[in-house]
Amino acid sequence: MDQVGDLRAATWSKSSASSGPVTGPEDVYAVEAADLSKTYGSRHAVRSLSLAIPAGRAAALVGPNGAGKTTTLRLLLGLIAPSAGSASLLGRPVRYGSSDHLIGVGATVETPGFYRHLTGRENLRCLIRMSKDRWAPTRGDEALSRVGLAEHADEVFRTYSQGMKQRLALAAALLSGTDLLILDEPTTGLDPGGVREITDVLVDLRSRGTTILLSTHMLAEAGNWCDYGVVIDHGQVVASGAINELPGVETAVFLATDATEATIQVLASIGVPATPEPDGRLRLPGDADIPRVVAALAAASVSIVSIGRSEPSLADVYRAATGGRAGD
């Protein structure tokens, strides 16, 4: 049970029991870091990393393998001491060896450990008994219900499926608070159904005002509901901000017609370049005047099958920032 310390570290104070989720204007930040660095001998795991995630956002932390994502999360939680720099959570300075900055913060880092011979309910009760603030016993049942494990609460952990184990880990994080969740790969090893179960819980929490920061390799899935992206590479932030506002990623108009070659010629005549895509559609510049395109094609008797503007995705952001490399 070597990760219980990580689960236990994110403590929840009785004083925050009645407080609602942290929300506010864009200049209110739930997570901040300034020139955060961590070195191990001559190796720089994280170097001069700075970020600011607004309250109420769902932020995906992405990057190649070995980029420093897990180290960054451990630094933000105060589980390891920085070599330089500072961080704050919900406006409270992060201090290694203290838990004051973790009020209202739930977290899982790497794979949480549980007692295999105990039930899900009993495992959470162990965490409650070990908690600094002695959470109410009912908090475990509330967390189990929120992640959809109420019907399996009295089953032994070793009989849990991988998806149920991941949901129990999320329930353990929820014991600590729901103002801010910091999660490390919460859907690792899950099948599509398991991913959807975890995602549904997180989307619901986000709709209630919880700020979420999660590291993930599942760009397409996270991009469906996360609205903020932080890309790190070689221990540094290379892109950070609202996904649809990050530089280097362009919107595009995708067009499908019943006559591709004729469409290209018609669009060229009005100064709109069109590039064929592998799926048969044509890619137009994001600033293309769609009504003008439609009118030109109608005048040329070209039938439109579909047309629409595509916003940047998390995968687009990742490729633009890292070149799409897999990692070291």
C-alpha positions in Angstrom: 0.0 0.0 0.0 2.9 2.3 -0.9 0.7 5.0 -2.4 -1.6 5.5 0.6 0.6 8.4 1.6 -0.2 10.1 -1.7 -3.9 9.6 -1.2 -3.8 10.6 2.4 -1.7 13.7 1.6 -4.6 15.6 -0.1 -6.3 16.4 3.2 -9.7 18.1 3.6 -10.5 20.4 6.4 -13.8 20.6 8.3 -13.7 24.3 7.6 -14.2 23.7 3.9 -17.1 21.2 4.3 -19.7 23.8 3.5 -17.8 25.7 0.9 -18.8 25.4 -2.7 -16.6 24.9 -5.8 -14.1 27.6 -6.6 -15.4 29.6 -9.5 -14.7 33.1 -10.7 -13.4 35.3 -13.5 -10.6 34.3 -15.7 -8.0 35.9 -13.6 -8.8 33.7 -10.6 -6.4 30.8 -10.8 -6.9 27.4 -9.1 -3.4 26.2 -10.0 -0.3 28.4 -10.4 3.4 27.6 -10.8 6.3 30.0 -11.3 9.7 28.9 -12.5 9.2 25.5 -10.9 12.2 23.2 -11.3 13.2 19.7 -10.1 16.6 18.2 -10.7 18.0 14.8 -9.9 21.7 15.1 -10.0 22.5 16.4 -13.5 19.0 15.4 -14.9 16.4 18.1 -15.2 13.0 16.5 -14.7 11.2 19.8 -14.7 12.8 23.1 -15.6 11.5 26.7 -15.0 7.9 25.5 -15.5 5.3 28.2 -15.2 1.5 27.9 -15.7 -1.8 29.4 -14.5 -5.0 27.4 -14.8 -8.2 29.4 -14.2 -10.7 28.2 -11.7 -13.6 26.1 -13.1 -11.6 24.8 -16.1 -11.0 21.2 -17.1 -7.3 21.1 -18.1 -5.4 18.3 -19.8 -1.7 18.1 -19.1 -0.1 16.3 -22.1 3.3 15.6 -23.4 5.6 12.9 -24.7 6.7 10.0 -22.4 9.3 11.3 -20.0 8.3 14.9 -20.5 7.9 15.5 -16.8 4.1 15.3 -16.3 4.0 13.1 -13.2 6.9 15.0 -11.6 5.0 18.3 -12.3 1.9 16.9 -10.5 3.9 15.7 -7.5 5.5 19.2 -7.3 2.2 20.9 -7.5 0.8 18.7 -4.7 3.9 19.2 -2.5 4.7 15.5 -2.5 8.3 16.3 -3.5 10.4 19.4 -2.8 11.2 21.7 -5.8 14.8 22.5 -6.6 13.6 26.0 -7.4 10.4 28.0 -8.0 7.0 28.0 -6.3 3.4 26.9 -6.8 0.0 27.5 -5.3 -3.3 25.6 -5.2 -6.6 27.5 -4.7 -4.6 30.5 -3.7 -2.6 28.7 -1.0 1.2 28.5 -1.4 2.4 24.9 -1.8 4.9 23.9 0.9 6.6 20.5 0.9 6.0 18.7 4.2 2.7 20.6 4.9 -0.8 19.9 3.9 -2.4 23.3 4.4 -2.4 23.9 0.6 -4.4 20.7 0.1 -7.6 21.9 1.7 -10.4 21.1 -0.8 -8.0 19.3 -3.1 -8.4 15.7 -4.2 -5.6 13.8 -6.0 -4.3 10.5 -7.3 -0.7 10.3 -8.5 0.4 7.2 -10.3 -1.3 3.9 -9.3 -3.0 4.1 -5.9 -2.5 1.2 -3.5 -5.4 -0.6 -1.8 -5.6 -3.6 0.5 -6.6 -6.5 -1.7 -8.4 -8.5 1.0 -10.6 -5.6 2.0 -13.8 -4.3 0.4 -14.0 -1.0 -1.4 -15.9 0.5 1.6 -13.4 -0.9 4.0 -10.5 0.5 2.0 -12.0 4.0 2.1 -12.7 3.7 5.8 -9.0 2.9 6.3 -8.1 6.2 4.6 -10.7 8.0 6.6 -9.3 6.7 9.9 -5.8 7.7 8.8 -6.8 11.2 7.7 -5.5 14.2 9.5 -9.0 15.7 10.0 -10.9 12.5 10.8 -13.5 12.7 8.0 -17.0 11.6 8.8 -17.5 7.9 8.0 -20.4 8.8 5.7 -17.9 10.6 3.4 -16.7 7.2 2.0 -20.2 6.1 1.1 -20.9 9.5 -0.6 -17.7 9.1 -2.6 -18.6 5.5 -3.6 -22.0 6.6 -4.7 -20.6 9.5 -6.8 -18.3 7.2 -8.8 -21.0 4.5 -9.3 -19.6 1.9 -6.9 -22.4 1.9 -4.3 -23.6 -1.5 -5.4 -20.1 -3.0 -5.3 -19.0 -1.3 -2.1 -18.9 -4.5 -0.1 -17.1 -6.6 -2.7 -13.5 -7.5 -2.0 -11.0 -5.3 -3.9 -9.2 -8.2 -5.5 -12.4 -9.1 -7.3 -12.7 -5.6 -8.9 -12.3 -5.1 -12.6 -9.7 -2.6 -13.7 -12.4 0.0 -14.3 -13.8 -0.5 -10.8 -10.3 -0.2 -9.3 -9.8 3.1 -11.1 -13.2 4.4 -9.9 -12.3 3.4 -6.3 -9.1 5.5 -6.8 -11.2 8.4 -7.9 -13.5 7.9 -4.9 -10.4 8.0 -2.6 -9.5 11.3 -4.2 -13.0 12.7 -3.6 -12.6 12.0 0.1 -10.2 15.0 0.2 -12.4 17.5 -1.5 -13.9 18.6 -4.8 -12.8 22.2 -5.3 -9.8 21.0 -7.3 -9.0 17.5 -8.6 -5.4 16.7 -9.7 -5.3 13.3 -11.4 -2.5 11.3 -13.0 -3.7 9.1 -15.9 -7.1 8.3 -14.4 -8.1 6.1 -17.3 -4.9 4.1 -17.8 -5.5 0.5 -18.8 -9.2 0.9 -19.3 -11.3 -0.4 -22.2 -13.6 2.2 -23.9 -16.4 1.4 -21.6 -14.3 2.0 -18.5 -12.9 5.2 -20.0 -16.4 6.5 -20.5 -17.4 5.6 -16.9 -14.5 7.7 -15.5 -15.1 10.5 -17.9 -18.8 10.7 -17.1 -17.9 11.2 -13.4 -15.3 13.9 -14.2 -17.7 15.7 -16.6 -20.4 15.7 -13.9 -17.9 17.1 -11.3 -16.7 19.8 -13.8 -20.4 20.8 -14.4 -20.7 21.4 -10.6 -17.7 23.8 -10.7 -14.8 21.5 -9.8 -11.5 22.5 -11.4 -9.8 19.5 -12.9 -6.2 19.0 -13.9 -5.3 15.6 -15.3 -2.4 14.2 -17.1 -3.3 11.9 -20.0 -2.2 10.2 -23.2 -5.8 9.9 -24.4 -5.9 13.1 -26.4 -9.0 12.4 -28.4 -11.1 11.4 -25.3 -9.8 14.3 -23.1 -10.2 16.7 -26.0 -13.9 16.0 -26.1 -14.5 17.6 -22.7 -11.4 19.4 -21.5 -11.3 23.1 -22.6 -7.8 24.0 -21.5 -4.5 22.5 -22.5 -1.0 22.4 -21.0 1.7 20.8 -23.2 5.0 20.1 -21.6 8.2 18.8 -23.3 11.6 18.2 -21.8 10.3 19.5 -18.4 9.0 22.8 -19.8 5.7 24.2 -20.8 5.6 24.7 -24.5 2.0 25.6 -24.9 -0.7 26.6 -22.3 -4.2 28.1 -22.6 -7.7 27.6 -23.8 -7.5 25.0 -26.5 -9.3 27.1 -29.1 -7.1 30.1 -28.5 -3.6 28.5 -28.5 -1.2 29.9 -31.2 0.1 27.7 -33.9 -3.1 25.8 -34.4 -5.5 26.9 -37.1 -9.2 26.3 -37.7 -10.2 24.9 -41.0 -13.3 24.5 -43.1 -14.0 21.0 -44.4 -16.0 20.5 -47.5 -17.4 17.5 -49.3 -19.2 17.7 -52.7 -20.2 15.3 -55.5 -17.5 16.6 -57.8 -14.1 17.1 -56.1 -12.0 18.3 -59.1 -14.7 20.7 -60.2 -15.0 22.1 -56.7 -11.2 22.7 -56.6 -11.4 24.7 -59.8 -14.5 26.7 -58.8 -12.9 27.6 -55.5 -9.6 28.6 -57.2 -11.5 31.0 -59.4 -12.7 32.9 -56.2 -9.3 32.8 -54.5 -10.0 30.0 -52.0 -7.4 27.2 -52.0 -8.7 23.7 -51.4 -6.5 20.7 -50.3 -7.8 17.1 -50.6 -7.9 15.2 -47.4 -7.4 11.3 -47.1 -11.1 10.9 -46.3 -12.2 12.6 -49.6 -13.1 15.9 -48.1 -11.5 19.2 -49.1 -9.7 21.4 -46.5 -10.2 25.1 -46.9 -8.6 27.9 -44.8 -10.3 28.6 -41.5 -11.2 32.1 -42.5 -12.9 31.0 -45.7 -16.2 32.9 -46.4 -18.6 29.9 -46.2 -21.7 31.7 -47.7 -19.5 32.9 -50.7 -18.2 29.3 -51.2 -21.7 27.9 -51.1 -22.9 30.5 -53.6 -20.0 29.9 -56.0 -20.6 26.1 -56.0 -24.4 26.5 -56.4 -23.7 28.8 -59.5 -21.5 26.0 -60.9 -24.2 23.4 -60.2 -21.9 21.5 -57.8 -23.9 19.8 -55.0 -22.6 20.1 -51.4 -22.6 17.0 -49.3 -21.3 18.7 -46.1 -19.5 21.8 -45.0 -18.4 23.0 -41.6 -15.7 24.8 -39.7 -13.6 22.6 -37.4 -12.2 24.0 -34.2 -8.7 23.1 -33.0 -8.5 19.8 -31.0 -6.2 18.8 -28.1 -4.4 16.5 -30.6 -3.8 19.5 -32.9 -2.4 21.4 -30.0 -0.1 18.6 -29.1 1.2 18.1 -32.6 1.8 21.8 -33.1 3.7 22.1 -29.8 5.8 18.9 -29.9 5.8 17.8 -33.5 3.9 14.7 -32.4 7.0 13.0 -31.0 6.4 9.9 -28.8 9.0 10.7 -26.1 12.5 9.8 -24.9 
